Amino acid sequence: QVHVVESGGGLVQAGGSLRLSCLVSGSIVSLYAMGWYRQAPGKQRDMVAIITSGGSTNYADSVKGRFTISRDNAKNTVYLQMNSLKPEDTAVYYCHSFGSNSWGQGTQVTVSS
């Protein structure tokens, strides 16, 4: 059984940074694509960033140049470095394992203006 656990969310002022972590057990993160998604209150869950098994990355237009997705194979962990945060980045952020179609419980990110 695959377990996905996010951490690293919190409250930050606009312009600040946070790094989210996604620890996966029961699967190897380097074998499948992994993604970060976010869902704001009353809105649908949207893709933020994806990293493929080959290491290619894809970002939502709204976060390009500010967010970076990366992977540490030794720790079986995927990261989302978020810089220059804006109030509109406020949401619950979820990690997704494409290989097992597994989701974590989410971590709250709140950006104050």
NORCOR-V44488 format. One record per backbone hydrogen bond with DSSP energy under -0.5 kcal/mol. NH is the residue of the N-H (numbers start at 1). CO is the residue of the C=O. If there is no record, write none. Layout:
BEGIN
[[NH,CO] [NH,CO]]
END
This chain:
BEGIN
[[3,25] [5,23] [7,21] [10,108] [12,110] [14,112] [15,85] [16,13] [18,82] [20,80] [21,7] [22,78] [23,5] [24,22] [24,76] [25,3] [29,27] [31,28] [32,28] [32,29] [34,51] [35,96] [36,49] [37,94] [38,46] [39,92] [43,40] [46,38] [48,36] [49,36] [50,58] [51,34] [52,56] [55,52] [58,50] [60,48] [63,60] [64,60] [64,61] [66,63] [67,63] [68,81] [70,79] [72,77] [73,71] [76,72] [77,72] [78,22] [79,70] [80,20] [81,68] [82,18] [82,80] [83,66] [83,81] [84,15] [85,16] [89,86] [90,87] [91,109] [92,39] [93,91] [93,107] [94,37] [96,35] [97,102] [98,33] [98,96] [99,33] [101,97] [102,97] [104,95] [107,93] [109,91] [110,10] [112,12] [112,110]]
END
